[in-house]
């Protein structure tokens, strides 16, 4: 682990979306040198990094070439579709992968992390099965999962390729939708029991290296974040999310169990652990070994955002007690249509005129229908008030 008191760290960021952009901004404040890589030019994090590299993220040799060229202290994956076998090799040769190469390798594929959670760690999950063609998908639904069910690629991001099949007539359509939304080169879907949950949460879980921890704060938890999805993708999130203390502790124990397993004692960084809440049940859903899209609310809800927490864990810097700022919410700003041209934003003045509200535009170079182009953040007297403000501000902005 590089010592921050001897030289600023060099970070190679693999994936350069909006979450990566906020992480780079935090890293720049601590004097870090950041190389941002992605499969397309002009990605958000590239706009604020020291260097930008366009590579095929599934090309392990290309990733290793960047490591040799820049000699980073840390390799930080920010997207799912990466040749993670290269990360295992890189870590074995002495370069730190965040939070660990194993964590990146397991969580890049939903099948690996789900099997680990359910079969090795015995965490409660929805019933599930895997399929690699339409016929095996139909059999999995008939034999194991039933209808309705959720079908999604084992490798995708931001809800791409995810859909709900409610009848047998929906299965073929869901299979085609999953194929279209797949990332990487693994043509497998996970089909899950449809959980009729009361609400769902993200529990941001911060792991610090055993060698950097003092007085037993090896795992730090952010208060649960409530969120709502459409088309498998987050639309709004809020804090606080009312939840009984006993159930919060249950979620924390489950989050610690799985993050301890995949991070190891020297793994460091922030995880977004998702749970369904149904009655008094806490059901594991998914896990991301990096800042989470629903966690963008932390940019306004507390003094240390998820990006600051992730960076501090990476660098081995102290993480003091987090101070919450009261009821807060985020709401996404979506593109209306697809265009290869630079996006145009209308209504920004109206959005910024609203009280207790902030806007973040990500700077993505082109649009797709329903692509996330920005986020509105708001505080309020109550969580409901903050959600109304964030949604109203987001609705002001038209992206074309």
N, C-alpha and C positions, 0 to 999 in steps of 0.2 A: 504494500500500500504506500503510494507516494506521500511524503510528509508535506503538508501545506505550508509549514514554516520554512521550507527550503526552496520550493519553486511552485508556481501555479501549475495546476494540472492540465494535461491535454486530454480532451474527450473526443472520441469518435462516435458520433450519433448515427445509428443505422435506422433510417426512417426520419422524415423531416416535416411531419404534419404540424397541426396547430398545437398539439401537446408538446411536441419537441421544441417548437418556437418559444413557448413560455419557459421551458427548461433552459434553453440557450440564453435567454435574457437573464435568468437567475445566475447562470454560470458566468456570464460576462461581468456581473457585479462583483464576483469573487476573483476576477482576473484570470479566469480559465481561458484556454485556447480551445476552440471548438471547430471540428470538421463535421459538417452535416452532409450525409449521403442519402440519396433516394433514387428511385427509378426514373424520375422526371426532373427537368430543370425548373428552377423558380419556385420550388416548394417552400412553404412558410418558414421553416427553420433555417433554410439556406439564406434567407434574406437578412438574418441577424448574426449568422455564424462568421467565423474568420475565413473559412474555406468551404467550398461546396464541391461535391463530387457526384456525378450521375453514373450509376452502375446498375447492373442487373442484380437485385438483392438475393436472387436464388443461385447466383454464381459464387460458389465458395472460394474459388481462386481470386475473384475480383475483391471479395472482402479481405482475404489474406494479403492481397497486394496493398490495399489501403493501410492495413496494420503495419506492414513493412515500411511503407513510405512515410507515415506520420508518427510511428512509434508512440501510440497513445498510452496514457496511464490507465484509461478506462474505455472499454467498448460498451456503449449503452444502446441496446435495441429499443426501438420505439414503435415498430410495427410487427405484425404477425408473420408475414411472408418473407422469411429470411432463411438462408441455408444454415440451419443451426448446427449441423455437423461441423462446419467451419469454426463456429464459436467454441465448441468443445475442444478442437485442436488448438485454437488460439489460447484458451485458458490453460491448457496442459503445458504450453510453452512459456507461461509466466505472465501473460497479460490479463488483468482483471476484467471479467465480464459482469455486467450489472443486470440483476442482482446476483446471478451466477449463470454459468453456461447451461447447467442442468435445468434451472428454472426457465430459461429462454427456450430450451429444447422441448421441454414437456408442454409448456403453455402455448407454443406455436401451433399445437394440434389439439383440438378439443377432445379427441378420443383418448390421447395419452393422459391428460389432466383429469378427465372424468373417471377413467379406469383407476388412476391412482387414488382419487378422492373416495370412490365408492368401494373398490375392491381391496385396496391395501389399508387405507386409513379408516374405512367404515363410516364415513360421513354420510348423513342422510341426503339422498339426491332423488330426483325424479327417476322413474323407470326409463331405461334407455337401451338402444341397440345401434349397431352400425350397418351401413349398406353401401355397396359400391356399384350397384346398378338398380334399375327400376324394379326388377323382379325380387331382388333381395330386400329392397325397401318395403315392398308389399308384404313379404313374408314376415319381416320384423314387426310391422304394424299388426298383422294378424296374430302372431305368436306371442309377442312380448309387450308391446306398448299400448295398442288400442287406439281408438279415435275418440275425441280429437287428439292431435299430436303436433309437436313442433318439429320441423325439419330444417336443418341448417348445415352448411359445409363444416367439416372439421377444421378447415383453415379459411378464415375470412375475417373481416373487421367491420365495425360500425353497423352490424346487422345485415350486411350484404348477403344475399342468398337465403335469408331466413324467412319462413312463412309458416302458417298454421294450416294443416289439412284437417278439415272438419268432417268430410265425407270421403268415400272411396273415389269419387269423381275428382277430388282435389289432389290426389296423390301424384299423378303424372305431372300436373302443373307445378306442384311443389318441387318435384325432382328437377324439372327443367329450370325452375327459378334458382335452385341451389347450384346447379351446374354453372349458370350464368354469373352467380355471385362468388364463386370459388376464387381464392387466391392460391398461388403456388401450383404445385403439380401433383397434388394428392386428391384424386377423384372420389372421395369418401364423404358420406354425410352421417351425422348423428341424428337419430330420431328419438324424441323424448316424449314421455307422458306430458300432457297438458296440465299444468298445475293451476288450479283456480285459486290463486293466492289473494290474500287481503291487501298486501302491498309488497314491494321489493326494495331492497336497500343495497347500497355499496358501503362496505366497511373498509376504509383506507387503513392499511396496516403497514407500518414502517419498521423494517428490520435494520438494526445496526450491528456492525461487526462485533463479535465477542471481544476482540482486542481493543475496541474503541469505547466500550461501554463502561460507565461508572455508576455505582449505586443501583444496579439491577434494572435499568431502563432499556433492556435489549429490544423490546417490542413496544412500539408506541401506536395507539389507536386514535383515529379521528372519530368524532361522534358520527353515528349512522347518517347516511345521506339518502333521503327518499328520492325516487325518480320515476318517471313515466316514459314509456316507449311507444313508438308507432313504427310499423314496418321493420321491427327488430332493432330500431335505432333510438337512442335517447333523444327526447324532445325537451324535457325540463327536469331540473333537480332542485332540491331544497333542503335546508337545515334550519332548525332541528327537525328530525323525523320522530314523532312521538312513538316510543317503544318501551315496553316494560324493562326495568333494569336487569331482571333475571334473564330475559331473552337477549339483551345486549351482551351480557357476560357469556351466554351460550354461543353467540356468534363469534365473540372474541376468542373463545377457546378453540372453536373450529378453525378460525382464520390462523391462529397461532400454530395449530397442529400441521396444517398443510404448508404454510410458509416456512416453518422450521424444516420440514422435510425437503423442500425443493431448494431452499436458499443455503442450507448448511450453516455451520457456526460462523463462517466468515463471509457469508452472503450479505449484501447490503442494498437497500433501496426500498421503494414504496410499491406495495401491491394493492390493486383494486379487487377486493373479494366480494362477489355478488351473492346475495341470498334472497330466496322467496320466504315470505312470512305468511303462514296460514294458521290461524288460531294461535296455539302455543307452540307450533312447530317452527323451527328454523331449518330451512332446506338449502343446502349448497347448490349454487347454480353454475357460476363460472369464476375464473380468476385471470387477472392480467398482471404481469410482473413489471408494472410501470404506472405512471399517472393514468387516471381513468377519465373518460369524457364526462361522466356525471360529476366528477370532482372539480370541474371548472368553477363550481359555486364557491369553492374555498378561496378563490381570488378576492371575494368580497366578504365571506362569512367569518374569517378568522385572520389572525395576524401572520401566521405561517401558512402559505398556500401549499397545496400538494406538491407543487414544483419545487418550492423552497425545501420542503421536507425531504423530497427525493434527493435533491442535490446535497443537502447536509449529510444524509445517510451515505451517499456515494463518497463524499470527501472525508468522512469520519469526523464531522464537526458536531458540536453539541446541539441537542434538540431540547430546548426548554419546554416548560408546560405551555400548551397551546391556549391562546386566549380567544374565545368566541365573541363575535360582535353582534349577536342577536339574530332574529329571524332573517333569512336570506334565501335567494333563489336565483336560478339561471334558466334561460329559455333560448333555444337555438334560433339562428337566423338562417333560413334555407334558400337555396336558389330555386327559381321558378321553372327554369328550363335549361336545357343543355346548350352550351356555346363554347366554341374554341377561342372566342375573342376575350379580351380582358373584361372582367365583370364590371358592371356599372351599378352603383348603389344610389338609391333614392330614399329620402325620408330620414337621413341621418340627423339632420337638424331637429326634426320633430322628436326623434328618440332621445337625443341628448338634452332636450328641454324638459324632459320629465324628471321629477325630483327623485333623489335617492337611487339613481340609476347610472350604470356605466355600460359602455359598449366596447367589445373587442371584435375587430374585423381581422380575419386570418391572412388575407392577402393571397389566396389561392389563384393561380393564373388563369383558370378556366372553370366553367360550371358544368354540372350535371343536374338533372331534375332531382330535387330533394337533397342535393349535396350541402353539407354543413359549411357555411361561409363565414359565420360569426356567432357570437353569443351575447345576449343581454344579461346583465347582472343587476340585482336590486336588493335593497334592504327594506324592511317594513315593520309595522307595529306587531304583526303576527306573521306566521309562515304563509297563511292564505293571502295576506296583504302583499307580501314580498313576491309571491307567485303572480299575482295580478299585475303588479308593476313590471316585472320582468317580461311577462307575456305581452303587455301593451307596448313596451319599448321595442321588442323584437318584431311585433306586427307592423310597426311604423316603417320598417326598412324593407324595401323591395330590391332584390338582386336579380339582374338579368345579364 
